Amino acid sequence: MHLLTARSARSVERFELTTRNGRTYRYPQPTWLDRLAAWLHSVAEPAVLSAVVVGLLYFAGELAEAIEALASDSCRNANRNSYKPAL
């Protein structure tokens, strides 16, 4: 028979209390360093996503130019090597 072991108690360092009217209280109050870190996190995430999107757009443009060059080269080669009967 398997016995359940008692879990060790976890200490709670921070928690938020939200009242019925929607007001949120944080205990303990965040320090200026906590607020700065939260602000940096909120700014950094969209910046990283924007950089990824710009990078993908740049890569797609470079790829499109390479494909266009390949297609035009193959069309030129096909016209050059095509059989034209002498009339």
C-alpha beads as a LAMMPS data file, in Angstrom:
LAMMPS data file: protein, C-alpha beads

87 atoms
86 bonds

1 atom types
1 bond types

-500.0 500.0 xlo xhi
-500.0 500.0 ylo yhi
-500.0 500.0 zlo zhi

Masses

1 110.0

Atoms # bond

1 1 1 0.000 0.000 0.000
2 1 1 1.328 3.414 -0.998
3 1 1 1.229 6.073 1.692
4 1 1 0.987 9.729 0.807
5 1 1 3.902 11.712 2.102
6 1 1 3.404 15.110 3.644
7 1 1 4.527 17.982 1.441
8 1 1 6.909 20.495 2.823
9 1 1 5.455 23.913 3.435
10 1 1 6.335 26.528 0.808
11 1 1 7.045 30.047 1.842
12 1 1 5.128 32.709 -0.042
13 1 1 7.269 35.701 -0.878
14 1 1 4.735 37.759 -2.833
15 1 1 1.064 37.647 -3.581
16 1 1 -1.652 39.766 -5.139
17 1 1 -5.047 40.431 -3.670
18 1 1 -7.822 41.468 -6.059
19 1 1 -10.957 42.956 -4.547
20 1 1 -14.470 42.627 -5.933
21 1 1 -14.344 46.076 -7.479
22 1 1 -11.239 45.078 -9.451
23 1 1 -8.573 46.855 -7.441
24 1 1 -5.328 44.917 -7.040
25 1 1 -3.082 45.119 -3.995
26 1 1 0.437 43.700 -4.111
27 1 1 2.195 42.516 -0.978
28 1 1 4.904 43.540 -0.412
29 1 1 4.846 46.674 -2.530
30 1 1 7.099 46.339 -5.600
31 1 1 10.364 48.229 -5.388
32 1 1 11.546 50.581 -8.108
33 1 1 13.829 47.817 -9.337
34 1 1 10.858 45.426 -9.621
35 1 1 8.902 48.049 -11.538
36 1 1 11.854 48.735 -13.832
37 1 1 12.258 45.019 -14.534
38 1 1 8.539 44.663 -15.301
39 1 1 8.655 47.682 -17.620
40 1 1 11.745 46.370 -19.422
41 1 1 10.077 42.988 -19.846
42 1 1 6.945 44.603 -21.277
43 1 1 9.039 46.638 -23.742
44 1 1 11.526 43.914 -24.678
45 1 1 8.995 41.280 -25.713
46 1 1 7.334 43.329 -28.498
47 1 1 10.750 44.608 -29.590
48 1 1 12.054 41.063 -30.017
49 1 1 8.929 40.031 -31.915
50 1 1 9.251 43.072 -34.184
51 1 1 12.900 42.266 -34.866
52 1 1 11.990 38.693 -35.789
53 1 1 9.273 39.874 -38.185
54 1 1 11.615 42.390 -39.832
55 1 1 14.272 39.685 -40.175
56 1 1 11.794 37.300 -41.781
57 1 1 10.640 40.001 -44.216
58 1 1 14.248 40.773 -45.150
59 1 1 14.973 37.074 -45.669
60 1 1 11.840 36.680 -47.804
61 1 1 12.914 39.632 -49.975
62 1 1 16.396 38.196 -50.488
63 1 1 14.902 34.808 -51.320
64 1 1 12.482 36.380 -53.822
65 1 1 15.352 38.139 -55.596
66 1 1 17.303 34.881 -55.812
67 1 1 14.310 32.994 -57.188
68 1 1 13.627 35.761 -59.719
69 1 1 17.224 35.588 -60.945
70 1 1 17.020 31.804 -61.241
71 1 1 13.750 31.980 -63.161
72 1 1 14.986 34.613 -65.608
73 1 1 18.253 32.684 -66.191
74 1 1 16.363 29.490 -66.943
75 1 1 14.005 31.319 -69.332
76 1 1 16.971 32.830 -71.186
77 1 1 18.634 29.428 -71.399
78 1 1 15.425 27.796 -72.596
79 1 1 15.007 30.415 -75.366
80 1 1 18.646 30.124 -76.364
81 1 1 18.527 26.333 -76.593
82 1 1 15.113 26.032 -78.210
83 1 1 14.837 24.518 -81.657
84 1 1 13.891 27.040 -84.336
85 1 1 13.346 25.568 -87.769
86 1 1 14.891 27.452 -90.652
87 1 1 12.313 28.715 -93.080

Bonds

1 1 1 2
2 1 2 3
3 1 3 4
4 1 4 5
5 1 5 6
6 1 6 7
7 1 7 8
8 1 8 9
9 1 9 10
10 1 10 11
11 1 11 12
12 1 12 13
13 1 13 14
14 1 14 15
15 1 15 16
16 1 16 17
17 1 17 18
18 1 18 19
19 1 19 20
20 1 20 21
21 1 21 22
22 1 22 23
23 1 23 24
24 1 24 25
25 1 25 26
26 1 26 27
27 1 27 28
28 1 28 29
29 1 29 30
30 1 30 31
31 1 31 32
32 1 32 33
33 1 33 34
34 1 34 35
35 1 35 36
36 1 36 37
37 1 37 38
38 1 38 39
39 1 39 40
40 1 40 41
41 1 41 42
42 1 42 43
43 1 43 44
44 1 44 45
45 1 45 46
46 1 46 47
47 1 47 48
48 1 48 49
49 1 49 50
50 1 50 51
51 1 51 52
52 1 52 53
53 1 53 54
54 1 54 55
55 1 55 56
56 1 56 57
57 1 57 58
58 1 58 59
59 1 59 60
60 1 60 61
61 1 61 62
62 1 62 63
63 1 63 64
64 1 64 65
65 1 65 66
66 1 66 67
67 1 67 68
68 1 68 69
69 1 69 70
70 1 70 71
71 1 71 72
72 1 72 73
73 1 73 74
74 1 74 75
75 1 75 76
76 1 76 77
77 1 77 78
78 1 78 79
79 1 79 80
80 1 80 81
81 1 81 82
82 1 82 83
83 1 83 84
84 1 84 85
85 1 85 86
86 1 86 87
